[in-house]
Amino acid sequence: MPLSEKAKEFREARERLNEIVLKESSLTIKRFFNLDTQAYSDGALPVKSKELLGLVASLVLRCDDCIMYHLLRCHEEGVTDQEFEETMSIGLIVGGSITIPHIRRAFKEWVDLRDA
């Protein structure tokens, strides 16, 4: 699937930084990274559902890098516009109005990903 320019830059930077972390880090950090990977793999819940959950959590925590990562993964997993919008609605209800700036940026990036 094509990516927006911002998404491409984000993905490249994330991969480059992860390589540095994994090269320089202790076993503890490496195990945590692996745990994160395992948590988002197929299980009782499909990957798509897990990525939507990750997106809500990231929105509520107001982590722009995490939001971007989960937006990309949701796009790759075939999330529909309606699923994305409902996910943002849940994040807004849980996180409150303080999430609105992040929702604005998330919608902008979602449209850019969809239209790329």
C-alpha positions in Angstrom: 0.0 0.0 0.0 1.3 3.4 -0.8 2.3 5.7 2.1 2.2 9.4 2.5 5.6 11.2 2.6 5.3 11.8 6.4 4.5 8.2 6.9 7.5 7.1 4.9 9.8 9.4 6.8 8.4 8.2 10.1 8.8 4.6 9.2 12.4 5.0 8.0 13.4 7.0 11.2 11.7 4.5 13.5 13.5 1.6 11.8 16.9 3.4 12.0 16.4 4.3 15.6 15.2 0.8 16.6 18.4 -0.6 15.0 20.5 1.6 17.2 18.5 0.8 20.3 18.7 -3.0 19.7 22.4 -2.8 18.9 23.3 -0.8 22.0 20.8 -2.0 24.6 20.8 -4.6 27.3 18.8 -7.8 27.3 16.1 -6.1 29.4 15.3 -3.6 26.6 15.5 -6.3 23.9 13.1 -8.5 25.8 10.6 -5.6 26.2 10.8 -4.9 22.5 10.1 -8.6 21.8 7.2 -8.6 24.3 5.7 -5.7 22.4 6.0 -7.5 19.1 4.4 -10.7 20.5 1.5 -8.8 22.1 0.4 -7.5 18.7 0.6 -10.8 16.9 -2.4 -12.9 16.0 -4.1 -14.7 18.9 -7.6 -14.8 20.3 -7.9 -11.3 18.9 -6.8 -10.7 15.3 -3.9 -8.3 14.6 -6.4 -5.7 13.1 -8.3 -5.6 16.5 -5.0 -5.3 18.4 -3.8 -2.4 16.3 -7.1 -0.6 16.8 -6.7 -1.1 20.6 -3.2 0.2 20.4 -4.4 3.2 18.5 -7.0 4.0 21.2 -4.4 3.6 24.0 -1.9 5.8 22.1 -4.6 8.5 21.6 -5.5 8.4 25.3 -1.9 8.6 26.3 -1.3 11.4 23.7 1.8 9.8 22.2 2.1 11.1 18.6 4.8 8.6 17.6 2.6 5.8 18.9 -0.4 7.2 17.2 1.5 7.4 13.9 2.8 3.8 14.3 -0.6 2.4 14.9 -2.2 4.4 12.1 0.3 2.9 9.7 -0.3 -0.6 11.1 -4.1 -0.1 10.9 -3.7 1.1 7.3 -1.7 -2.0 6.5 -4.3 -4.3 8.2 -7.1 -2.9 6.1 -9.0 -0.9 8.7 -11.9 1.0 7.1 -12.7 4.6 7.4 -15.7 3.7 9.6 -13.6 1.5 11.9 -11.0 4.3 12.2 -13.6 6.9 13.0 -15.3 4.7 15.6 -11.9 4.0 17.2 -11.2 7.8 17.4 -14.6 8.2 19.0 -13.7 5.7 21.7 -10.4 7.4 22.3 -12.2 10.8 22.6 -14.7 9.4 25.1 -12.0 7.8 27.2 -9.4 10.5 26.9 -11.6 13.6 26.8 -11.2 16.8 25.0 -7.4 17.0 25.6 -7.1 14.3 22.9 -8.6 16.6 20.2 -5.3 18.0 18.9 -4.1 14.4 18.4 -7.4 13.4 16.8 -6.9 16.3 14.3 -3.5 15.1 13.3 -4.6 11.4 13.2 -7.5 12.2 10.9 -5.1 14.3 8.7 -2.6 11.4 8.5 -5.4 8.8 7.9 -6.7 10.8 4.9 -3.2 11.1 3.6 -2.6 7.4 3.9 -5.9 6.5 2.4 -5.4 8.9 -0.5 -1.7 8.2 -1.2 
